[in-house]
Amino acid sequence: MEKKFKIAIFLLLVLELIFLLGHIYYQNYYWKGRKLRVAESKESPLCFFSPYGQGIDYSLASLLAKEKKLSLIWKRVNTFEQAFNLLEKREVDLVVGVPTLLVENKSNFKKGKEYVKNNFLFVHNKKRYPLRRFDELCKSKVIVPKNSIFVSKITDYDKIIFCSINYEIIDSQELDAFRVLEANKARFMLTDKIKFNALNPYFLDLRPTYEFKQKFAHLWLWSTHYASLSQLIAEFWEGEEVKQKIKDIQELYLGFFPEDIDFYQLNHLQESVLRFLPRYEKDIIAACKKYDLDPLFFLAQIYQESHFNPRARSRTGVRGLLQLSLDTASLLGVENRLNPTQSIWGGAKYMAFLEERVAKKGVKGWDKWFFVLAAYNQGLGHLYDAMDLAVKQNKNPYKWSSLKEVYPLLSYKKFYKNTKHGYCRGYEAVDYVQSVRYYYYILNLFTFLGSREGDYLRRFVSLRPLVWPR
């Protein structure tokens, strides 16, 4: 009897131990699969302001959450080091936008695919000489934002250059470093290409002076602690359909930035906001309200069309602020294309007309408005031809990232000979859309950072439709 009692006690202890180990495993290694906790560092250039959404990484993570039916929990921290600590403590599951140069010693984490390329730049104030010899980095002051990306790069570069770099780490926000250089209080600054492209329209006196040869990239970093979660994220990046969606997201946030910056044009846009826009703002606001348009989007289009010149003329015969053709003006009831009021109302009405037809094709969101711009520039028929050609090219006919590649083909006989509407100046359509997108970004940037132009434009932002893009 005593022996049986001891065996029973032993079995109970074994069961209790198994239960305890199972509980520990469940708590520490079993991912419950309902929530995805994400950390984003403010040091990442990918999380900077954009009028097109909440950022590349947020859109990608939202796509993952939607695909896998997860609840997304977003946490923004100041530094990547803070994000890595949260990941180490398992307080988050994923860190996004991580530069490759910061992951070399993170072997305990899983590294995702590189999805955005970037590079470091030295920039200078145009009032001083650009970088002519590398020893000038050791003689002239180089400012570095207090950002782990830049601090890591400048310390590594200081070790390999033949002299000691005269650099100073600015212990404040990254924007302040740009302001220091804009105020001509230093000759050079270290930054990255994505952030420089994003801020250059605001800091027009800054110029790139040297681009590093060795590029870096951004990727996701996550813990392998939860095997099921690790596999889920890895599968997300491997999916063929997801690859195209990632491409679409990159195009939305970064695809419109030009390779070569026209500083004269940017300066003219900045001056035009205060100099010319007040003449037409009453009609612009009223027309946008009637046709449910974002006034800043419409302003960007007007600037692309005519630079606010009501008597603008094109070699193709279009006229006025919104560059209407005779046929389009007749369709819209515009009697005098050179009359600013008639041109504004006609252009807004035409945008609404095109939006309705593009929407009937099933195009949604920002892609719909990019399609509308392309149709405004080259005609609705050529837009339909481009969509049909996209299908033949095995591309998504409802995404601008696809039509951006297809439109230029319509200027070649090999492709346009079998279309309904024939030859099209496809390159112009792409340039037009990308330019309007860029100007729209800049106008919103002014309101975001604050300036004379931004303070003036802020009232236009308040008049944006409640749902935009609708």
Wavefront OBJ file of the C-alpha trace (Angstrom):
o trace
v 0.000 0.000 0.000
v 2.825 2.348 0.949
v 4.617 1.546 -2.308
v 1.515 2.393 -4.353
v 1.161 5.671 -2.460
v 4.772 6.638 -3.269
v 4.223 5.804 -6.936
v 1.082 7.962 -6.977
v 2.945 10.863 -5.375
v 5.777 10.453 -7.906
v 3.337 10.470 -10.817
v 1.622 13.573 -9.467
v 4.989 15.335 -9.208
v 5.868 14.307 -12.762
v 2.529 15.570 -14.038
v 2.961 18.819 -12.129
v 6.453 19.239 -13.612
v 5.139 18.536 -17.102
v 2.356 21.063 -16.579
v 4.844 23.650 -15.293
v 7.214 23.116 -18.228
v 4.284 23.264 -20.614
v 3.095 26.503 -19.052
v 6.592 28.008 -19.324
v 6.832 26.909 -22.955
v 3.385 28.302 -23.708
v 4.159 31.630 -22.081
v 7.597 32.010 -23.647
v 7.662 30.097 -26.916
v 4.105 29.749 -28.152
v 3.000 32.790 -30.130
v -0.737 33.208 -29.733
v -1.121 34.555 -33.253
v -3.578 37.370 -32.631
v -1.357 40.436 -32.335
v 1.689 41.716 -34.178
v 3.662 44.197 -32.076
v 5.872 46.426 -34.218
v 8.538 48.965 -33.253
v 9.550 51.768 -35.597
v 12.468 54.091 -34.847
v 12.249 57.809 -35.556
v 15.838 57.470 -36.786
v 14.588 55.657 -39.879
v 14.247 57.919 -42.939
v 11.360 55.691 -44.058
v 9.094 56.980 -41.289
v 9.394 60.647 -42.274
v 6.292 62.639 -43.210
v 4.361 61.765 -46.375
v 0.991 62.995 -47.659
v 0.483 59.562 -49.252
v 0.028 57.601 -46.041
v 1.641 56.653 -42.734
v 4.899 55.439 -44.249
v 6.369 52.510 -46.166
v 6.844 50.294 -43.119
v 3.411 50.982 -41.680
v 1.821 50.144 -45.031
v 3.910 46.952 -45.329
v 3.105 45.862 -41.770
v -0.581 46.609 -42.354
v -0.411 44.449 -45.469
v 1.124 41.622 -43.426
v -1.527 42.016 -40.721
v -4.302 41.931 -43.308
v -2.843 38.916 -45.132
v -2.426 36.926 -41.912
v -5.501 38.321 -40.095
v -3.531 39.897 -37.251
v -4.162 42.873 -35.011
v -1.415 45.448 -35.575
v 0.044 47.246 -32.556
v 2.401 50.089 -33.542
v 5.035 51.605 -31.286
v 7.342 54.498 -32.241
v 10.561 54.938 -30.295
v 13.351 57.477 -30.572
v 16.293 55.230 -31.465
v 16.988 51.879 -33.051
v 18.773 50.840 -29.868
v 15.521 51.288 -27.937
v 13.699 49.238 -30.570
v 16.309 46.450 -30.348
v 15.985 46.392 -26.548
v 12.221 45.989 -26.823
v 12.769 43.119 -29.251
v 15.297 41.521 -26.893
v 12.827 41.732 -24.007
v 10.054 40.335 -26.244
v 7.958 43.446 -25.711
v 7.673 43.746 -29.503
v 7.804 41.092 -32.208
v 9.309 43.066 -35.057
v 11.524 46.102 -35.744
v 11.048 47.760 -39.143
v 13.163 49.986 -41.390
v 16.471 48.767 -39.953
v 19.582 49.872 -41.928
v 21.810 46.942 -42.865
v 24.835 48.539 -41.204
v 23.106 48.171 -37.810
v 22.342 44.449 -38.066
v 25.848 43.006 -38.298
v 25.923 42.027 -34.609
v 22.296 40.893 -34.399
v 22.781 37.165 -35.047
v 20.132 36.336 -32.441
v 17.467 37.914 -34.636
v 16.079 36.948 -38.017
v 16.918 39.318 -40.863
v 14.336 39.929 -43.547
v 14.850 40.797 -47.204
v 16.295 44.146 -48.216
v 13.414 46.148 -49.651
v 14.600 49.768 -49.967
v 18.037 50.881 -51.149
v 19.644 53.969 -49.642
v 22.994 55.724 -49.492
v 24.950 58.234 -47.451
v 25.639 61.736 -48.696
v 27.806 64.634 -47.710
v 25.881 67.820 -48.457
v 27.005 71.436 -48.368
v 25.565 74.924 -48.389
v 25.646 76.382 -51.911
v 27.151 79.582 -50.474
v 30.365 77.638 -49.867
v 32.560 75.520 -52.112
v 31.544 71.877 -52.591
v 33.849 69.056 -51.541
v 36.892 69.160 -53.847
v 39.397 67.054 -51.892
v 38.789 64.613 -49.050
v 41.227 66.400 -46.754
v 38.686 69.264 -46.651
v 36.568 67.026 -44.403
v 39.392 67.280 -41.872
v 39.836 71.055 -42.176
v 36.228 72.221 -42.447
v 33.470 71.496 -39.980
v 31.261 68.486 -40.677
v 28.032 68.225 -38.685
v 26.409 64.864 -37.998
v 22.841 64.400 -36.687
v 22.685 62.433 -33.429
v 21.321 59.363 -35.136
v 22.797 55.894 -34.698
v 22.925 55.446 -38.486
v 25.067 58.521 -39.047
v 27.159 58.183 -35.911
v 28.060 54.629 -36.940
v 28.948 55.740 -40.478
v 31.077 58.751 -39.540
v 33.054 56.836 -36.912
v 33.737 53.999 -39.366
v 34.686 56.414 -42.151
v 36.928 58.364 -39.785
v 38.978 55.207 -39.267
v 39.707 54.620 -42.951
v 40.264 58.168 -44.215
v 43.872 59.385 -44.173
v 43.167 62.265 -41.767
v 40.944 62.890 -38.769
v 37.506 64.178 -39.805
v 36.507 67.419 -38.142
v 33.005 66.324 -37.250
v 30.556 67.423 -34.580
v 27.531 65.390 -33.539
v 24.481 67.654 -33.220
v 22.703 66.642 -30.033
v 19.201 67.536 -31.193
v 16.606 66.595 -33.778
v 17.792 65.736 -37.270
v 15.909 68.703 -38.704
v 18.049 70.993 -36.567
v 21.184 69.744 -38.335
v 19.644 70.769 -41.660
v 18.834 74.172 -40.188
v 22.407 74.603 -38.953
v 23.751 73.943 -42.439
v 21.073 76.134 -44.028
v 22.207 78.951 -41.713
v 25.739 78.438 -43.099
v 27.178 77.555 -39.668
v 29.037 74.555 -41.082
v 30.395 73.592 -44.476
v 29.324 69.943 -44.683
v 26.745 67.592 -43.210
v 26.326 63.822 -43.306
v 22.855 62.577 -44.197
v 21.211 59.865 -46.281
v 19.774 60.113 -49.773
v 16.145 59.345 -48.885
v 15.981 61.947 -46.127
v 17.833 64.525 -48.248
v 15.398 64.063 -51.158
v 12.516 64.412 -48.715
v 13.804 67.650 -47.152
v 15.658 69.332 -50.009
v 12.559 71.166 -51.356
v 12.365 72.907 -47.976
v 16.116 73.569 -47.622
v 16.871 74.908 -51.092
v 20.365 76.163 -50.278
v 21.648 72.639 -49.623
v 23.340 70.594 -52.329
v 24.715 67.044 -52.478
v 28.495 67.198 -52.649
v 29.544 63.547 -52.359
v 27.640 60.251 -52.577
v 29.282 57.202 -51.045
v 30.003 54.307 -53.393
v 28.898 51.578 -51.013
v 25.130 51.650 -50.576
v 23.082 50.210 -47.756
v 19.514 48.981 -47.501
v 16.612 48.754 -45.073
v 15.107 45.518 -43.793
v 12.963 44.019 -41.033
v 14.408 42.365 -37.950
v 12.448 39.944 -35.789
v 12.977 37.429 -33.033
v 13.147 33.691 -33.773
v 11.879 33.066 -30.247
v 8.395 32.389 -31.578
v 8.949 29.864 -34.365
v 5.423 30.196 -35.768
v 5.656 33.990 -35.968
v 9.113 33.851 -37.516
v 7.866 31.478 -40.181
v 4.791 33.623 -40.809
v 6.845 36.782 -41.454
v 9.338 34.898 -43.623
v 6.500 33.455 -45.722
v 5.068 36.946 -46.148
v 8.268 38.163 -47.814
v 8.465 35.087 -50.054
v 4.969 35.380 -51.532
v 4.895 36.281 -55.238
v 1.753 38.426 -54.964
v 3.196 40.246 -51.966
v 6.337 41.147 -53.930
v 4.258 43.176 -56.371
v 2.323 44.833 -53.550
v 5.610 45.797 -51.906
v 6.664 47.333 -55.228
v 3.387 49.277 -55.344
v 3.962 50.637 -51.822
v 7.515 51.709 -52.650
v 6.266 53.501 -55.758
v 3.608 55.317 -53.746
v 6.037 56.728 -51.190
v 9.295 57.122 -53.127
v 8.610 56.695 -56.843
v 7.975 60.367 -57.626
v 11.259 61.814 -56.333
v 13.333 62.965 -59.338
v 16.850 61.726 -59.984
v 18.034 65.236 -60.852
v 16.671 68.073 -58.742
v 15.708 71.271 -60.569
v 16.471 73.872 -57.898
v 15.304 76.749 -60.087
v 11.910 75.066 -60.432
v 11.621 74.417 -56.702
v 12.497 78.005 -55.922
v 9.932 79.223 -58.452
v 7.246 77.018 -56.889
v 8.024 78.437 -53.460
v 7.829 82.030 -54.716
v 4.697 81.386 -56.776
v 2.668 80.269 -53.772
v 2.788 83.747 -52.239
v 3.129 85.781 -55.417
v 0.498 84.352 -57.780
v -1.789 82.002 -55.878
v -3.722 84.722 -53.954
v -5.187 85.895 -57.286
v -6.942 82.598 -57.875
v -7.504 81.081 -54.447
v -11.179 82.042 -54.188
v -12.098 80.194 -57.398
v -9.800 77.261 -56.573
v -11.370 76.765 -53.149
v -14.923 77.054 -54.498
v -14.287 74.700 -57.442
v -12.559 72.088 -55.264
v -15.428 72.196 -52.780
v -17.999 71.681 -55.537
v -16.133 68.817 -57.221
v -14.784 67.244 -54.023
v -11.084 67.712 -54.800
v -8.096 68.201 -52.512
v -7.115 71.877 -53.082
v -3.381 71.141 -52.676
v -3.603 68.336 -55.227
v -5.365 70.697 -57.632
v -2.787 73.423 -56.922
v 0.036 71.019 -57.754
v -1.680 70.241 -61.048
v -2.173 73.919 -61.919
v 1.493 74.616 -61.265
v 2.526 71.712 -63.487
v 0.183 72.885 -66.240
v 0.918 76.611 -66.347
v 3.030 77.761 -63.368
v 0.000 79.950 -62.494
v 0.267 81.808 -65.811
v -3.330 82.360 -67.061
v -2.112 83.064 -70.609
v 0.097 79.988 -70.886
v 0.160 78.378 -74.345
v 1.459 74.990 -75.442
v 2.765 73.848 -78.824
v -0.108 71.339 -78.919
v -2.722 74.113 -78.821
v -3.866 73.916 -75.211
v -4.344 77.196 -73.322
v -4.793 78.800 -69.911
v -4.158 77.939 -66.274
v -5.388 74.366 -66.752
v -4.181 74.040 -70.367
v -7.500 73.056 -71.880
v -7.810 72.048 -75.533
v -10.562 73.516 -77.732
v -12.477 70.241 -77.747
v -12.245 69.787 -73.974
v -13.199 73.415 -73.359
v -16.255 72.987 -75.606
v -17.239 69.813 -73.741
v -16.982 71.626 -70.396
v -18.754 74.792 -71.502
v -15.631 76.975 -71.222
v -15.964 79.881 -73.633
v -12.641 81.616 -72.927
v -9.731 79.345 -72.002
v -7.560 82.337 -71.060
v -10.049 83.487 -68.446
v -8.638 82.238 -65.096
v -12.027 81.692 -63.480
v -13.397 79.711 -66.426
v -10.194 77.695 -66.700
v -10.174 76.769 -62.992
v -13.811 75.705 -62.975
v -13.415 73.870 -66.268
v -10.292 72.040 -65.082
v -11.919 70.969 -61.807
v -15.036 69.792 -63.662
v -12.879 67.802 -66.071
v -11.007 66.157 -63.181
v -14.341 65.077 -61.681
v -15.471 63.790 -65.101
v -12.311 61.693 -65.470
v -12.453 60.456 -61.873
v -15.942 59.081 -62.407
v -14.878 57.113 -65.475
v -11.661 55.793 -63.967
v -13.575 54.700 -60.856
v -15.981 52.720 -63.068
v -12.965 50.752 -64.309
v -12.375 49.584 -60.743
v -9.290 51.675 -59.943
v -9.144 52.830 -56.320
v -7.248 55.045 -53.891
v -4.203 56.990 -54.977
v -3.862 54.868 -58.115
v -7.208 56.222 -59.289
v -6.013 59.812 -59.031
v -2.714 59.058 -60.734
v -4.716 57.484 -63.571
v -6.906 60.586 -63.673
v -3.822 62.788 -64.060
v -2.504 60.600 -66.871
v -5.882 60.796 -68.632
v -5.950 64.570 -68.158
v -2.557 64.795 -69.837
v -2.910 62.330 -72.723
v -6.605 61.557 -72.921
v -8.951 58.938 -71.513
v -8.641 56.730 -74.587
v -4.889 56.379 -74.231
v -5.354 55.540 -70.550
v -7.654 52.659 -71.545
v -5.057 51.550 -74.117
v -2.373 51.578 -71.417
v -4.562 49.489 -69.115
v -5.211 46.964 -71.910
v -1.508 46.812 -72.717
v -0.705 46.226 -69.043
v -2.900 43.118 -69.143
v -1.034 41.849 -72.213
v 2.256 42.509 -70.413
v 1.068 40.443 -67.412
v 1.001 43.550 -65.212
v -1.707 44.811 -62.894
v -3.838 47.248 -64.955
v -5.185 48.911 -61.787
v -1.838 50.031 -60.337
v 0.179 53.100 -61.289
v 3.437 51.189 -60.743
v 2.396 49.048 -63.734
v 1.140 51.849 -65.981
v 4.293 53.820 -65.243
v 6.175 51.073 -67.105
v 3.574 50.562 -69.819
v 2.769 54.131 -70.905
v 6.144 54.794 -72.620
v 5.593 51.709 -74.816
v 2.636 53.450 -76.473
v 5.052 55.768 -78.274
v 6.487 52.779 -80.192
v 4.677 51.461 -83.281
v 5.295 47.870 -82.205
v 2.910 48.458 -79.301
v 0.506 51.204 -80.396
v -0.335 49.743 -83.817
v -2.727 47.274 -82.194
v -4.355 49.755 -79.807
v -7.676 51.484 -80.324
v -6.368 55.052 -80.047
v -2.931 54.722 -81.638
v 0.206 56.701 -80.910
v 0.568 58.291 -77.474
v 3.274 60.478 -75.952
v 3.555 57.995 -73.110
v 6.729 59.404 -71.605
v 4.982 62.738 -71.176
v 2.123 61.083 -69.307
v 4.548 59.503 -66.820
v 6.533 62.729 -66.371
v 3.312 64.659 -65.867
v 1.943 62.375 -63.154
v 5.249 62.133 -61.325
v 5.715 65.912 -61.390
v 2.250 66.619 -59.986
v 2.876 64.031 -57.257
v 6.182 65.707 -56.403
v 4.670 69.195 -56.248
v 1.826 67.856 -54.113
v 4.376 66.379 -51.731
v 6.239 69.718 -51.552
v 3.112 71.768 -50.866
v 2.192 69.424 -48.038
v 5.790 69.522 -46.764
v 5.553 73.309 -46.448
v 2.467 72.979 -44.275
v 4.055 70.192 -42.198
v 7.325 71.980 -41.388
v 5.968 75.514 -41.278
v 7.062 78.507 -43.336
v 5.489 81.585 -44.843
v 4.228 79.430 -47.674
v 3.180 76.682 -45.283
v 1.224 79.047 -43.049
v -0.594 80.346 -46.103
v -1.285 76.859 -47.506
v -2.500 75.418 -44.212
v -6.005 76.718 -44.816
v -6.113 74.716 -48.058
v -5.313 71.557 -46.086
v -8.298 72.218 -43.821
v -10.529 72.258 -46.913
v -9.457 68.783 -48.041
v -12.376 66.311 -48.397
v -12.918 64.279 -45.238
v -12.072 61.100 -47.122
v -9.058 61.628 -49.340
v -8.118 60.014 -51.586
v -11.755 59.088 -52.009
l 1 2 3 4 5 6 7 8 9 10 11 12 13 14 15 16 17 18 19 20 21 22 23 24 25 26 27 28 29 30 31 32 33 34 35 36 37 38 39 40 41 42 43 44 45 46 47 48 49 50 51 52 53 54 55 56 57 58 59 60 61 62 63 64 65 66 67 68 69 70 71 72 73 74 75 76 77 78 79 80 81 82 83 84 85 86 87 88 89 90 91 92 93 94 95 96 97 98 99 100 101 102 103 104 105 106 107 108 109 110 111 112 113 114 115 116 117 118 119 120 121 122 123 124 125 126 127 128 129 130 131 132 133 134 135 136 137 138 139 140 141 142 143 144 145 146 147 148 149 150 151 152 153 154 155 156 157 158 159 160 161 162 163 164 165 166 167 168 169 170 171 172 173 174 175 176 177 178 179 180 181 182 183 184 185 186 187 188 189 190 191 192 193 194 195 196 197 198 199 200 201 202 203 204 205 206 207 208 209 210 211 212 213 214 215 216 217 218 219 220 221 222 223 224 225 226 227 228 229 230 231 232 233 234 235 236 237 238 239 240 241 242 243 244 245 246 247 248 249 250 251 252 253 254 255 256 257 258 259 260 261 262 263 264 265 266 267 268 269 270 271 272 273 274 275 276 277 278 279 280 281 282 283 284 285 286 287 288 289 290 291 292 293 294 295 296 297 298 299 300 301 302 303 304 305 306 307 308 309 310 311 312 313 314 315 316 317 318 319 320 321 322 323 324 325 326 327 328 329 330 331 332 333 334 335 336 337 338 339 340 341 342 343 344 345 346 347 348 349 350 351 352 353 354 355 356 357 358 359 360 361 362 363 364 365 366 367 368 369 370 371 372 373 374 375 376 377 378 379 380 381 382 383 384 385 386 387 388 389 390 391 392 393 394 395 396 397 398 399 400 401 402 403 404 405 406 407 408 409 410 411 412 413 414 415 416 417 418 419 420 421 422 423 424 425 426 427 428 429 430 431 432 433 434 435 436 437 438 439 440 441 442 443 444 445 446 447 448 449 450 451 452 453 454 455 456 457 458 459 460 461 462 463 464 465 466 467 468 469 470
